[in-house]
Amino acid sequence: NLEGLEIAVDKAEVSDDDVNNRLGTLRQRFATLVGVDRPAQKGDVVTIDYEGKKDGVAFDGGTAQDQQLELGSGSFIDGFEDGIIGHNIGETFDLNLTFPEDYKSEDLAGQAVVFTVTLDKISEVIVPELTDELVAELSESAKTIEDYKKEVKEDLETSNKQAAESEQQQNVWDALMEQCTVEKYPKDKKQETIDNITTQYGSIASMYGMDDVDTFLEQAFGVTSEVMAENIIKQEYAVDLIAEKENLKVSDEEYKKGLEEYATQYGYTDSAELEDAVGKKEVKRALLQDKVTDWLVDNCKLVEKDSKDS
């Protein structure tokens, strides 16, 4: 049922706050560290030595020297960075902490430990003001602060528009899939798709120390290889049916242009390299899905999200 298919979308608007936040991030590139002699504060960058022990024994990965750390960055477990705040250069102190239950190391997950920390240096982060001189460093075309603000706003508007379009494409497929039912999955096609998924994600799972691909898929995507295969097949069937019903086809010119865009997007040397690696059939299928997706977005009803839902 494609009639009345609705998807919620964000307003791709850019506020003055958005621009100012972006300018603040850009100014951070030129931030400098200035050593200070006062108690450490949130936002400071400190240089520390530390040693972590569990039951009085140092554990692997728990010791470092001359480690730089921004207080408030959340780089360490809860309590570590807050425990440094208020201390002065030269102090050595203990932090009694507990690793989170879901910590990646099973030996440390949920365990109580003691970090002995020596504070060697405290540096304050100095972020420069936005001036015409800084604008010259940040932009190739803008000469003044006002010009640069306009440039940043235009960049954010473009970025927001692209994000909104991507979200529309995903949401329209989610909405469509909820209305689709596959009465029967061809056994051979389903197994072939499962095999392809296993091959594709097997090496990635191994990198995370997982021998079972389904365990990796469930943790990463919340589905098994079988469910993922069924979703892929369901979407392929939907693409084919809509393309047939609406007479949507990929012309030779569209194929050539799309192949070149894919090659650039995925870092291939040229179109021929991508075509050899993936196969013309798969490239054409991907382009057909893009075309069907565009048709769906053009023909569905876009409903702007309330700000409270964003």
C-alpha positions in Angstrom: 0.0 0.0 0.0 1.9 3.0 -1.3 -1.1 5.4 -1.0 -0.7 7.7 2.0 2.7 6.4 3.0 3.9 8.9 5.6 7.4 9.5 7.0 8.5 12.0 9.7 11.4 14.3 8.8 13.4 16.9 10.7 13.3 20.5 9.7 16.6 21.2 8.0 16.9 24.7 9.5 20.0 26.3 10.9 19.8 28.7 13.8 22.2 31.3 15.1 23.1 28.9 17.9 24.0 26.2 15.4 26.3 28.7 13.7 27.9 29.8 16.9 28.4 26.2 18.1 30.1 25.4 14.8 32.3 28.4 15.1 33.3 27.4 18.6 34.3 23.9 17.3 36.3 25.5 14.5 38.1 27.8 16.9 39.1 24.8 18.9 41.5 23.9 16.1 43.7 26.8 17.1 43.5 26.3 20.8 46.7 26.4 22.8 47.8 25.0 26.1 49.1 27.3 28.8 50.6 25.8 31.9 49.0 27.0 35.2 49.8 26.7 38.9 46.4 26.1 40.5 44.1 23.2 41.4 43.0 21.2 38.3 39.6 22.2 36.9 37.2 20.6 34.5 38.3 21.4 30.9 42.0 21.5 31.8 44.5 19.2 30.1 46.6 17.4 32.7 49.7 15.3 32.4 49.7 12.4 34.8 51.4 9.1 35.8 49.1 6.4 37.1 49.1 2.7 38.1 46.0 0.7 38.5 45.8 -2.3 40.9 43.1 -4.9 41.6 43.5 -6.7 44.9 46.9 -5.0 45.3 48.2 -6.4 42.0 48.8 -4.2 38.9 46.6 -5.2 36.0 47.4 -5.1 32.2 46.7 -1.7 30.6 46.4 0.1 33.9 49.7 1.8 34.0 51.0 4.8 32.1 53.5 7.7 32.3 53.2 11.2 30.9 49.6 10.6 29.9 47.8 13.7 28.7 44.1 13.8 29.7 41.4 16.4 29.2 39.3 16.5 32.4 35.7 16.1 31.4 36.3 14.3 28.2 34.9 11.0 29.5 38.0 9.1 28.2 38.5 7.2 31.4 36.0 5.2 33.6 33.6 7.2 35.8 35.2 8.9 38.7 38.8 8.9 37.3 38.7 12.4 35.8 36.5 13.9 38.5 38.9 12.5 41.1 41.8 14.6 39.6 39.8 17.9 39.9 40.9 19.9 42.8 44.4 18.5 43.1 47.7 20.4 42.5 50.9 19.8 40.6 53.1 17.3 42.4 50.4 15.6 44.4 50.1 11.8 44.4 46.7 10.3 45.4 44.6 7.2 45.2 41.3 6.9 43.4 39.1 4.0 44.6 36.9 3.2 41.5 34.8 0.4 40.0 34.9 -0.7 36.4 31.4 -0.7 34.7 29.7 -4.1 34.5 29.8 -4.0 30.7 33.5 -3.2 30.5 35.2 -4.9 27.5 37.7 -6.8 29.7 35.8 -9.6 31.5 38.6 -9.7 34.2 37.9 -6.0 35.1 34.2 -5.7 34.4 32.4 -4.7 37.7 35.7 -5.0 39.6 36.9 -2.6 42.3 40.3 -1.1 41.6 42.7 1.5 43.0 44.5 4.0 40.7 47.5 5.7 42.2 47.9 9.0 40.3 50.7 11.6 40.2 49.7 15.0 38.8 52.7 16.3 36.9 51.3 19.3 34.9 48.1 21.3 34.6 47.4 23.2 31.4 44.5 25.6 30.6 43.0 25.4 27.1 43.0 28.8 25.5 40.6 29.2 22.6 41.2 32.3 20.4 38.5 34.8 19.7 37.1 34.9 16.2 38.9 37.7 14.4 39.4 38.6 10.7 42.9 37.3 11.0 41.6 33.9 12.3 39.0 33.9 9.5 41.8 34.1 7.0 43.2 30.9 8.6 39.9 29.1 8.5 38.5 30.1 5.1 39.8 30.3 1.6 37.3 32.9 0.5 35.8 34.8 3.5 37.6 37.9 4.6 35.5 39.1 7.5 33.7 37.6 10.5 30.3 38.3 8.9 31.3 36.7 5.6 32.6 33.6 7.4 29.4 33.3 9.5 27.4 33.3 6.2 29.8 30.6 4.8 29.4 28.4 7.9 25.6 28.8 7.8 25.5 27.7 4.2 27.7 24.7 4.9 25.5 23.7 7.8 22.4 24.1 5.6 23.9 21.8 3.0 24.9 19.3 5.6 21.5 19.4 7.2 19.8 18.9 3.8 21.9 15.9 3.0 21.2 14.4 6.5 17.5 15.0 6.1 17.5 13.4 2.6 19.4 10.4 4.0 16.9 10.1 6.9 14.0 10.4 4.5 15.3 7.5 2.4 15.8 5.3 5.4 12.5 6.2 7.0 10.5 5.6 3.8 12.0 2.1 3.5 11.3 1.4 7.2 7.7 2.5 6.6 7.3 0.4 3.4 8.9 -2.7 5.0 6.3 -2.6 7.8 3.6 -3.0 5.1 5.4 -5.8 3.2 5.0 -9.6 3.9 6.9 -12.3 2.1 4.8 -15.4 2.1 7.7 -17.7 1.3 11.5 -17.2 1.0 13.1 -19.3 -1.7 15.3 -21.8 0.2 18.3 -21.5 -2.1 18.2 -17.7 -2.3 17.9 -17.4 1.4 20.9 -19.7 2.1 22.9 -17.9 -0.5 22.2 -14.6 1.1 23.1 -16.0 4.6 26.4 -17.3 3.2 27.2 -13.9 1.7 26.4 -12.2 5.0 28.6 -14.7 6.9 31.5 -14.1 4.5 31.0 -10.3 4.6 31.0 -10.0 8.4 33.1 -13.0 9.4 36.4 -11.2 9.3 35.0 -8.2 11.2 33.6 -10.6 13.9 37.1 -12.2 14.2 38.6 -8.7 14.7 36.4 -8.4 17.8 37.4 -11.9 19.0 34.0 -13.5 18.0 34.0 -16.8 16.2 30.2 -16.8 15.7 29.0 -14.3 13.2 25.4 -14.3 14.5 26.7 -13.2 18.0 28.5 -10.3 16.3 25.4 -9.4 14.2 23.1 -9.5 17.2 25.4 -7.2 19.2 26.0 -4.8 16.3 22.7 -4.7 14.5 20.2 -6.6 16.8 19.5 -9.3 14.2 20.8 -12.8 13.2 22.1 -13.6 9.8 18.8 -15.3 8.9 16.7 -12.3 9.8 19.2 -10.0 8.0 18.9 -12.2 4.9 15.1 -12.1 5.0 15.2 -8.3 5.3 17.5 -8.1 2.3 15.4 -10.4 0.2 12.2 -8.6 1.2 13.7 -5.3 0.1 14.9 -6.7 -3.2 11.4 -8.0 -3.9 9.9 -4.7 -3.0 12.3 -2.9 -5.4 11.5 -5.3 -8.2 7.8 -5.0 -7.7 7.7 -1.2 -7.5 10.1 -0.8 -10.4 7.9 -3.1 -12.6 4.7 -1.3 -11.5 6.0 2.2 -12.1 8.2 1.3 -15.1 11.4 2.4 -13.4 14.6 1.3 -15.2 18.3 2.2 -15.1 19.3 3.5 -18.5 22.8 3.0 -20.0 23.6 6.7 -19.3 22.3 6.5 -15.7 24.4 3.3 -15.2 27.5 5.0 -16.4 27.0 8.1 -14.3 26.0 6.1 -11.2 29.0 3.7 -11.6 31.3 6.7 -11.6 29.7 8.2 -8.5 29.9 4.9 -6.7 33.6 4.5 -7.6 34.4 8.0 -6.2 32.2 7.4 -3.1 33.8 4.1 -2.2 37.4 5.0 -3.1 38.0 3.0 -6.2 40.6 4.1 -8.7 38.1 4.1 -11.5 34.7 2.8 -12.6 36.2 -0.3 -14.2 37.8 -1.4 -10.9 34.5 -1.1 -9.0 32.6 -3.0 -11.8 35.2 -5.8 -11.7 35.1 -6.1 -7.9 31.3 -6.0 -7.5 29.9 -7.1 -10.8 27.7 -5.2 -13.2 24.6 -7.0 -12.0 25.0 -5.8 -8.4 25.9 -2.2 -9.4 22.7 -2.1 -11.6 20.6 -3.5 -8.7 22.0 -0.9 -6.3 21.2 1.9 -8.8 17.7 0.5 -9.3 17.2 0.6 -5.6 18.4 4.2 -5.5 15.9 5.1 -8.2 13.0 3.3 -6.4 14.0 5.1 -3.2 13.8 8.5 -4.9 10.4 7.6 -6.3 9.2 6.5 -2.9 10.4 9.8 -1.3 8.8 11.8 -4.1 5.5 10.0 -3.7 5.2 9.7 0.1 3.8 12.3 2.5 6.5 14.1 4.5 5.4 15.1 7.9 7.7 17.5 9.9 8.6 16.2 13.3 7.7 18.2 16.4 10.7 19.7 18.1 10.1 17.6 21.1 10.3 14.4 18.9 13.7 15.4 17.4 
